[in-house]
Amino acid sequence: LNSTADDFSSLIVEGTASGDITYNRYVNVYDDGNSGGWDLVGAPVGMSIADFITANGDNIEELGDDYAFAQYNNATGQWVRYATDYSDTGDFTTAQGYAMATTAGATVAFTGAMQTADQSINVINNDGLNNVGRRWNLVSNPFPSYIVGYDGTENPTNFLYANTTAIDSEFLSVYGWNGSDYTIYNNMTRPAGFSMAPGQGFWVAGAN
């Protein structure tokens, strides 16, 4: 499956899926100016970090000894980058978001089994923890298809309504990065509805 900066392939399997798929997910070019040029992404398939770096390391910007590829620790309020020496191991965490930037604005390949059942990830409000923690959690769409954030109705399958107990009621929104700033998506800002693209990363505020 392929994508561009604003168009994304979508694959939905009704039933049992077998074998691997490859999703070529567009990631923004790195820019050391004010915008930073980062994208927020997640893995739309199951895949190890080592396999991802092997397949895509040439396309990901390098920042000294690290890649422009990081996860967010909301207990410390810090970004944790992945090193270029392959010292980091493990798999992508399902439904977790990551920050990433490429050398020239390119697709990166995610290859692995697709998710066909409901997926979840814990979101935590660490606001006030040692005066450095945050309520914000970087999560993602873990599917190679769009998920409905809000469809214009109070449908319990909408992402926002399905997660009203997990997201802080004062911040019941999806916060997406548009390349230079954050765009807020909710039933007020997008009354006609909105969806999250395959592998799209976004912020939510944890309620607990």
C-alpha positions in Angstrom: 0.0 0.0 0.0 1.3 3.5 -0.9 0.8 7.0 0.3 1.7 10.6 -0.4 1.8 13.7 1.9 -2.0 13.9 1.7 -3.4 10.7 0.2 -3.3 7.3 2.0 -4.1 3.8 0.8 -6.6 1.9 3.0 -7.0 -1.8 3.4 -9.8 -3.4 5.4 -10.0 -7.2 5.8 -13.3 -8.7 6.9 -12.4 -12.0 8.5 -9.0 -13.5 9.0 -5.8 -12.0 7.6 -2.7 -14.1 6.9 0.8 -13.1 5.8 2.5 -9.7 5.8 1.7 -6.5 4.0 3.9 -3.5 3.3 2.6 0.0 4.0 4.7 2.7 2.4 3.9 5.6 4.8 4.9 9.2 3.8 7.0 11.0 6.4 7.8 14.7 6.2 11.3 16.0 5.4 13.5 17.2 8.2 13.9 20.9 8.6 16.2 22.5 11.2 14.3 25.7 11.1 11.4 26.8 13.4 9.0 24.2 12.0 11.3 21.3 12.7 9.8 19.3 9.8 8.8 16.3 11.9 5.9 14.0 11.4 3.9 12.1 14.0 3.5 8.4 12.9 2.8 5.0 14.2 3.3 1.5 12.8 0.2 0.3 10.8 1.5 -3.3 11.1 3.5 -5.3 13.6 7.2 -4.8 13.1 10.5 -4.7 15.0 12.5 -1.5 15.4 15.6 -3.2 14.1 13.9 -4.4 10.9 12.4 -1.0 10.4 15.8 0.7 10.7 17.4 -1.9 8.3 14.7 -1.2 5.7 14.5 2.6 6.1 17.7 3.9 7.8 18.9 5.5 4.5 15.8 7.6 4.3 15.6 8.8 7.9 17.5 11.9 8.8 20.5 11.5 11.1 21.1 13.9 14.0 24.6 13.2 15.3 24.5 9.7 16.8 20.7 9.5 16.6 18.1 9.2 14.0 15.3 11.7 13.7 13.1 9.1 15.1 11.9 9.3 18.7 9.3 8.3 21.2 7.9 10.6 23.9 8.2 9.9 27.6 5.4 11.9 29.3 6.7 11.0 32.8 9.8 13.1 32.1 8.4 15.4 29.3 11.3 14.4 27.1 11.8 12.9 23.7 13.9 9.7 23.5 15.7 9.2 20.2 16.8 6.0 18.6 20.5 5.6 18.2 22.2 5.0 14.8 24.4 2.2 16.3 21.4 -0.2 16.5 21.6 -0.4 20.2 17.8 -0.1 20.5 15.8 -3.3 20.3 12.2 -4.4 20.6 9.1 -3.9 18.5 6.9 -0.9 17.7 4.3 -0.6 20.5 0.9 -1.0 19.0 -1.1 2.2 18.9 1.9 4.3 20.1 2.9 7.4 18.2 6.5 8.3 17.3 8.1 11.5 15.9 10.1 11.0 12.7 11.6 12.9 9.8 13.2 11.9 6.5 16.1 13.2 4.5 14.0 14.4 1.6 10.3 13.8 2.3 9.8 10.1 1.5 7.9 7.0 2.3 9.1 4.6 4.8 8.2 0.9 4.6 6.3 -0.9 7.4 6.2 -4.6 6.7 4.4 -7.1 8.9 1.0 -8.5 9.9 -1.9 -6.2 10.0 -4.2 -5.8 13.0 -7.8 -7.1 12.5 -9.1 -6.8 16.1 -9.7 -3.8 18.4 -6.4 -2.4 19.7 -5.8 -0.3 22.8 -2.9 1.5 24.6 -2.8 2.9 28.1 -2.8 6.7 28.4 -1.6 8.3 31.6 -1.9 11.8 33.1 1.5 12.5 34.6 0.9 16.2 34.9 2.6 17.4 38.0 4.8 14.4 38.4 8.0 15.8 40.0 7.0 19.1 38.2 8.1 17.6 34.9 5.4 15.0 33.9 2.8 15.8 31.3 -0.8 14.8 30.6 -0.1 14.4 26.9 0.2 11.0 25.3 1.4 10.4 21.7 -0.7 7.6 20.3 -1.5 6.5 16.7 -3.8 4.7 14.4 -2.5 1.1 14.4 -4.4 0.0 11.3 -3.7 0.2 7.5 -7.1 1.8 7.2 -8.7 5.0 8.4 -10.4 5.1 11.8 -13.3 7.4 12.6 -12.5 10.2 15.0 -16.0 11.6 14.8 -18.7 11.1 12.2 -21.1 13.9 13.1 -23.1 11.8 15.5 -22.7 10.5 19.0 -21.8 7.0 17.7 -20.1 5.0 20.5 -17.7 3.6 17.9 -16.3 7.1 17.2 -12.8 7.4 18.7 -13.7 10.4 20.8 -16.9 8.9 22.2 -15.3 5.4 22.7 -12.6 7.0 24.8 -14.4 9.6 26.9 -13.3 8.0 30.2 -9.6 7.7 29.1 -9.3 11.3 27.7 -9.4 14.3 30.0 -12.9 15.9 29.5 -11.4 19.4 29.3 -9.3 18.2 26.3 -11.7 15.8 24.5 -10.0 16.2 21.2 -7.4 14.8 18.8 -4.3 17.1 18.4 -2.6 16.6 15.0 0.7 18.1 13.8 0.2 20.0 10.5 3.9 20.6 9.8 4.3 23.9 11.7 1.6 23.9 14.4 -1.1 21.7 16.1 -4.6 21.4 14.7 -7.4 20.5 17.1 -10.0 18.0 15.9 -13.2 17.5 17.8 -17.0 17.7 17.3 -16.8 21.5 17.5 -13.9 22.2 15.2 -15.0 19.5 12.7 -18.8 19.2 13.1 -19.1 17.3 9.9 -16.6 14.7 11.2 -13.0 13.6 10.7 -10.9 10.5 10.5 -7.3 9.5 11.3 -5.2 8.2 8.4 -3.4 4.8 8.5 -0.3 5.0 10.8 -1.2 8.6 11.8 0.2 9.8 15.1 -1.7 12.3 17.3 -1.8 13.6 20.9 -4.5 12.9 23.5 -4.6 14.2 27.1 -4.8 11.3 29.6 -7.6 11.5 32.2 -5.9 9.5 34.9 
